[in-house]
Amino acid sequence: MVDEVRVYQLLRSVTDGLAALRGEAGAEPSRRADPMWLPGIKYTFVTTIEACVDVAQHFCSSEGWDPLADNGATMTLLARHGVLNAEPATRMRQAVGLPQPPRTRVVLVAAREAGGFANGGQVAAEQPGCWSSAFAAS
């Protein structure tokens, strides 16, 4: 069963992370000179991707789908089950295809904005996706 509150919290953190990254994209050179700026950007980027992975893995687990070898395989699995369309699933697989840390659950980073969802933009548990077009376009 999908934990809707947990999914909402994770998707909210994705939205917040993307907003922070977009806000820093135009940072002035003086801000970028701060030795903590780049590590902060990296941390925000990684935690935003991890939240997406957590959502996707949660959906796969809730549906009882195969155990996954890595985070990228999660995106392929979502596409195989008709949750994501093939092209966005491929882009997302590339973005999250790192080996899965032992504590990582499941990841969904799908984008209604990017046209990434099959079945009218709904996942199996009637939860809308939140994959940002910023990641989908990369």
BAROBA-430956 format. One record per atom (N, C-alpha, C, O): y, z, x; residue in one letter. Coordinates in steps of 0.001 Angstrom, whole numbers, plus 524288, in hexadecimal, padded with zeros to 5 digits. Atoms other than C-alpha are relative to their C-alpha. Layout:
BEGIN
YZXA ...
END
This chain:
BEGIN
7FB5D8000080349M 800008000080000M 804E08000080374M 805448030080731M 7FB31800717FCFAV 80D467FC3E80532V 80378804BC7FF03V 80472806307FA88V 7FC507FBA580057D 81641807B08080DD 8057A7FD9F7FFC7D 807DA7FC73803CBD 7FB04802B3800C7E 822A3801ED8024BE 8048E802B4802B4E 8081080015804B1E 7FBBC7FD237FD7DV 82B7980CA68079CV 7FFF67FEEE805DEV 8040F7FDF880832V 80070801047FA68R 8266580AB981571R 801B77FA6880140R 804907F98880506R 7FE8A8056F7FF2AV 827DA7FBF281465V 805ED7FF667FF85V 8085D7FCC3802B8V 7FA568004B800A7Y 835BE7FD7A80F4EY 802C88023F804CBY 806847FFEB806BAY 7FD907FD967FB6FQ 83929806A581A96Q 7FFAC7FC6F804C3Q 803747FBDD807AEQ 800A3803827FB8DL 833AA7FD348248CL 803787FB347FF84L 805F37F9958034EL 7FCB18049A800C1L 83A9E7F18A81EA9L 805CA8015B80089L 808DE7FE2680260L 7FAA17FE2F7FF47R 847407F95F81E57R 8014780065805CER 8058E7FEFA8077BR 7FF127FF997FA61S 845AA7FC2182CDDS 800637FA9A80284S 8033F7F9E980652S 7FF868055C7FE19V 843AA7ED8982F2FV 8057E7FDF67FEDFV 808077FBBD8024DV 7FAC0801BF8017DT 850337EA80827D7T 804218028E80370T 807BB7FFF180543T 7FC377FD2F7FCBDD 8579B7F4F582F6CD 7FFD57FE19805ABD 803E47FD6380826D 80093801E57FAA5G 8521C7F05983C76G 8026B7FAA4800B7G 8051A7F9A580494G 7FDBE805407FFB8L 855D27E249839B7L 805EF8002B7FFB6L 808997FD3C8026EL 7FA547FF7C80064A 8637C7E664835C0A 8024C801DB8053BA 8065C7FFEF806EFA 7FE247FE0C7FAEFA 865077EDE884287A 7FFD47FBAE8041FA 803817FB0E80728A 80081804377FC29L 860137E26784A95L 804137FBBB7FF0CL 806667F9B9802BFL 7FC04803EB80140R 868F97D8DC84382R 8056F801F180195R 808A47FEF28038ER 7FAF87FDC47FE98G 8746A7E2068459DG 800FB7FFF6805DBG 8056E7FF6880799G 7FF7B7FFE97FA4BE 871B97E2AA85439E 7FFE77FA8C80268E 801247F9F180703E 80056805547FDE6A 86FDC7D3F8855BCA 805357FE268022DA 8054E7FB23805EDA 7FAD9801997FE2DG 87E7B7D23C8577FG 802BF804278032CG 8078B8042E8037CG 7FDA77FBB47FD09A 8809E7DE3085FFDA 803417FDF68048EA 801D67FA2E8072BA 7FC77801557FBBCE 88BB97DD62869A8E 7FD6B8013380541E 7FA068049880593E 8022B7FF027FAC6P 888907DCD287836P 80088805B3801B9P 7FD18807BE80465P 7FF567FA817FE75S 88E027EA90879FAS 7FBCE803757FD7FS 7F9F78072D7FFEES 804317FD0D8029AR 8841F7EFC487011R 7FAC97FED78029DR 7F7A7802618037FR 804EC8018E7FD82R 879107E82187664R 7FF79802498057ER 7FB24802BE80786R 8001C7FDB17FAC2A 87CC47EE248837EA 7FDD9805967FFF0A 7FC3680794803FFA 8022C7FAB58007ED 8786E7FB8087E77D 7FA387FFD380174D 7F74F7FCB57FF3CD 8057A800357FE57P 86B6F7FE638853FP 7FC19801547FBA3P 7F775800307FC28P 803847FEB380455M 865CA8035C8785DM 7FFF57FBD17FBBFM 7FCE87FC267F80CM 7FFAE803F580419W 869747F74487087W 7FAF47FCDB7FF84W 7F8B27FC8C7FB48W 804AC8034C8003EL 85DF77EE8187413L 7FB1C803237FE81L 7F815801507FB3EL 804857FCF4801C8P 853AD7F9508730CP 8004A8014D7FA24P 7FC47801747F77EP 7FF607FEF380599G 8593E7FC948659FG 7FEA47FB417FCB0G 7FC377FBC17F890G 8013F804E2802BCI 858357EE5B86165I 7FA227FF258000FI 7F7D17FDD77FC0DI 805AA800C07FF91K 84A457ED7A86668K 7FD12803B67FC62K 7F966802217F9B7K 802987FC2180357Y 8465C7F9F385F5DY 8007B7FE797FA3CY 7FCA87FEB27F754Y 7FF2A801988056ET 84C507F54D8528ET 7FCB67FB357FEAET 7FA6A7FAEF7FA77T 80319804B6800D2F 845B17E80F853F3F 7FA37801577FF57F 7F7B47FF847FBABF 805937FE9180028V 838437EDF7856A2V 7FEB78032C7FB22V 7FAC9802217F891V 801337FCC380491T 838FF7F83484BE1T 800837FCEB7FAEET 7FDCD7FE0F7F720T 7FF7A80359804A1T 83D757EDE884216T 7FB137FCB07FF54T 7F9097FC327FB01T 804DD8030A80041I 831CD7E55384565I 7FB69803867FE85I 7F823801FF7FB58I 804467FC6180144E 828A97F121844E5E 7FFF6801727FA37E 7FBCA801EF7F7E0E 7FFC57FEC680598A 82D6A7F47B83739A 7FDD57FB7D7FCCAA 7FB237FC527F8E6A 8022980494802B0C 82A457E6A0832F8C 7FA177FFE480076C 7F75D7FEC57FCA9C 805AB7FFDB7FF1DV 81CBB7E7CD838E6V 7FD858043D7FC9AV 7F965803647FA48V 802147FBBB80335D 81AA57F4CA83204D 7FF797FE6D7FA46D 7FB947FFB57F7C3D 80034801AD80576V 81DC27EECE824C7V 7FB8C7FC247FF31V 7F8807FCAA7FB82V 8041D803F78008CA 814D07E325826D4A 7FA9E8027B80057A 7F72E801417FD35A 805127FD787FF66Q 8099A7EB9582B80Q 7FEC6803707FB4CQ 7FA41803E17F9B6Q 800CB7FCC0804A9H 80B897F4A981FF1H 7FDF27FCAB7FB7CH 7FA507FE3E7F8C1H 801DD8037180426F 809EE7E94D81680F 7FA6A7FE3D80106F 7F72C7FE507FD79F 8054F801C47FEBBC 7FDE17E43281D98C 7FC16804687FF1FC 7F7ED8038A7FCDFC 803727FB80800B3S 7F7CD7F1B381DBCS 7FF4D801537FA3ES 7FAF6802677F87AS 800397FEC280599S 7FB2D7F42E80F7CS 7FC957FC227FD01S 7FA267FD8C7F91BS 803268040E80289E 7F46E7E76E80BC1E 7FA627FFF3801FAE 7F7197FD1F7FFE4E 805537FFCD7FDE0G 7E85E7EAB8813E7G 7FE9D7FB3680333G 7FA077F9CF80394G 80101804A47FCE1W 7E9E87DEBC81C8EW 7FE288018880568W 7FEB28060A806FDW 802707FF3B7FAE6D 7E3747DD50829E6D 8033080377803A7D 807FD8037E8036ED 7FD3A7FD477FBC9P 7E6B07E6768352BP 8026D7FBE78039EP 8004E7F7A18043AP 7FD0F803D67FD02L 7F0617DFCE83E1AL 7FFBC80112805D7L 7FFFE8058E8078FL 8004B7FF837FA54A 7EF4D7DD2E84CA1A 805528012580264A 805B78041080632A 7FABA7FF217FDF9D 7FDEF7DCED84EDAD 803EF7FF0E7FB9ED 802877FD507F75CD 7FBF080074803FCN 80ACB7DCAE84792N 800CF7FA617FE39N 801E37F9717F9A2N 7FF68805738016DG 80BB27CDE5847E3G 7FBD77FE417FC20G 7FCE57FB1F7F8A3G 804478015980392A 7FE877CCD784113A 80135801C77FA6FA 7FF437FF7F7F6ACA 7FE787FE238052ET 8046B7D47C835D0T 802D37FBBB7FCFFT 801E27FB037F856T 7FD0D8042280297M 80DA47C93F832D7M 7FC6D7FB957FE47M 7FD107F9687FA0AM 803D18040480164T 802787BF8183310T 7FCD6801B97FB41T 7FBBC7FE967F7C7T 803007FDE680469L 7FADE7C843829C8L 8032E7FFC47FAF7L 801177FE6A7F6DAL 7FCAB8004D804A5L 806557C90282062L 8006E7FA5D7FE15L 800797F9677F95FL 7FFCC8058680187A 807467BA2C82086A 7FACE7FE517FD95A 7FAC17FB837F9ADA 805258016E80207R 7F8977B8C081E5ER 7FF3B801DA7FA63R 7FC907FF4C7F750R 800887FDCF80541H 7F9A37C13B8122FH 8046B7FE527FC58H 804CF800427F7F6H 7FC038022880369G 805607B9CB80CE8G 804D78035C7FF4AG 807F5802667FBC1G 7FB597FCB28005BV 80F877C46180F26V 804997FD53802A7V 809037FD9E800C3V 7FC01802D67FD0EL 8171C7BC4781919L 7FE917FA4580041L 7F9F77F8E18004DL 800DE805867FEFFN 818C17ADB781A86N 7FEDA7FF47805CEN 800458029A808FAN 801DC800D47FAA7A 813337A7DE82717A 804557FFF48041BA 803D68028D8081EA 7FBF4800827FBFAE 81FC87A47282E51E 802A9805358014FE 802FD8068F805E9E 7FDB37FAE67FEADP 826A57B1B482D1CP 7FBF6803C180252P 7FD4B806EC805AFP 804137FC9D7FDCAA 819AF7B88782FECA 7FF487FEDA805CFA 7FE778026F808EAA 8007A8017B7FA7FT 818C97B0EC83CB1T 8048D8022980329T 803C3804448076AT 7FB697FDEA7FD3FR 826B47B4AB8408FR 7FFAA805EB80087R 800FF8081C80499R 8006B7FA567FFCFM 824277C2D183D1EM 7FBB1801A8803BEM 7FC408058B80685M 804337FECE7FC4BR 817577C2BD844AAR 8021B7FFD280590R 800D080330808BFR 7FDB7800687FAC9Q 81EED7BE4D850A1Q 80393804A280126Q 803BB8068B8058FQ 7FC5B7FBA17FF36A 828FB7C91884EAAA 7FD2E8052A800CAA 7FF1480882803ADA 802997FAE07FFE1V 81F1A7D41C84D18V 7FAB17FFD7802A3V 7F7BD8039D8023BV 8053C800B67FDEFG 8133C7CF038547CG 7FE9280344804B4G 7FB46801A8807CFG 801607FC817FBBAL 812C37DA3C85E13L 7FB1C803157FE8DL 7F9F6803B67F9ECL 8048C7FCC380142P 806727E27A85F39P 8019C804B97FCC5P 805EE806C27FD51P 7FEEB7FBB98039DQ 805A37ED2485510Q 7FF5180542802B6Q 7FB1280663804AAQ 800C37FAC87FDDDP 8084D7FAE785A15P 7FC468030C7FC7EP 7FBF4801EA7F7D5P 803E07FD3380322P 7FDE88048C85585P 8022B8026C7FAFEP 7FF60802977F715P 7FDFA7FD5180496R 806E680B8084BE5R 8027E7FC4A7FBFDR 803C97FDE87F7A6R 7FD57803A780382T 80CB77FF2F845DBT 7FCB87FEF57FB30T 7F8007FE227FB98T 802C18013A804E2R 8091D7FCF2837A8R 800407FA267FEFER 7FDDB7F73B801FAR 80019805A08012FV 80BEB7EF9783195V 8057C7FDD87FF45V 80913800C07FDEEV 7FAC48024080001V 817527E618831BAV 800D17FB937FC2DV 7FDBD7F7E57FBDAV 7FE678047D8032FL 81DDE7DDA5827E9L 805B77FF2080103L 808FC8029180039L 7FAA38016F7FF3DV 82A087D6D682B62V 8006B7FAB27FD8BV 800167F6BE80042V 7FFD5804F8802ABA 82B557CC6182146A 8055E7FF337FDD2A 8083D802FA7FD0BA 7FAB7800DE80196A 837687C60281C85A 800787FCBB7FB2EA 7FF4A7F8127FB1EA 7FEBC802E8804BAR 83ADB7C25C80F08R 8046C7FC3B8015DR 804767F7C17FF9CR 7FB878032F7FE78E 847817BD4681517E 7FE477FB1F802EDE 800A57F6F98025AE 801C5804637FCD6A 83FE17B47D81E54A 7FBF27FCBC7FD21A 7F9D17F9077FF53A 803E3802DD80303G 836DD7AFB781390G 7FA868010B801E1G 7F70E7FDC580147G 804F77FECC7FD8BG 82B9F7B69081A33G 7FBB6801B87FC66G 7F733801D17FE0EG 804037FE0380377F 8246B7BB9F80E53F 7FDA07FBC87FCA4F 800527F8517FAAEF 802B480335803D8A 81A5D7B48D80683A 8003A802F17FAD6A 80228807587FAAFA 800657FD5D8050CN 8184E7B7DB7F828N 80531802237FE01N 80566806877FC0EN 7FB027FE8080248G 8269D7B87D7F454G 802A7804978028FG 805CF807338000AG 7FD347FBE67FD40G 82AEC7C2487FE8DG 7FDD98056F7FF2EG 800888094180055G 802457FAD6800DEQ 821CA7CD597FAEDQ 7FB27800B380367Q 7F8197FD0D80416Q 804D67FED07FD3FV 8176E7D3E28032EV 7FC3E802627FC14V 7FD9C803227F788V 804237FE5D80394A 80AE47D9117FD65A 80181804A77FC99A 7FFB78051A7F828A 7FEAE7FB4A802F5A 810F67E5D67F917A 805437FF917FD44A 807B0803837FBFBA 7FB0B800F3802AAE 81CEA7DFAE7F2D3E 804B38020F8031AE 808B580362800CCE 7FBB07FE357FCBCQ 825777E3CF7FE55Q 802AE7FB5380274Q 800157F8388050CQ 7FD4B804607FD8FP 830007DA1C80284P 8004C800AB805E5P 8004D8050C807E0P 7FFC17FFD77FA59G 830C97D69E810D2G 80585800AF801F4G 80941800A77FEECG 7FAE47FEEF7FDCBC 83BE57D8FB81A0EC 800897FD9A80564C 803A27FF8580889C 7FF8A8026A7FACFW 83A0E7D022825CDW 805467FD7880073W 806CD7FA6A7FD11W 7FABD801FD7FF5AS 8474F7CCCB82AE2S 7FFF07FA66801F0S 7FCA77F8E88051ES 7FF89805547FE20S 84B4E7BEDB82CC8S 801937FFF0805C4S 800D27FBFC80864S 7FEA47FFC57FA78A 850657C34B83A16A 7FB187FFB580357A 7FB187FCF88074BA 804E2800477FD19F 8427C7C56883EE5F 7FD237FAF77FEB6F 7FAEE7F8798022EF 802E3804A1801A8A 83CC07BA3D83703A 802207FB158028EA 7FF3B7F75680365A 7FD94804A17FDAEA 8464A7B0AF83D1EA 7FF2C7FFB7805DCA 800247FBA78083EA 8008B7FFF77FA47S 843267B4AC84B0BS 7FB0F7FD6E801D0S 7FA117FD2880682S 
END
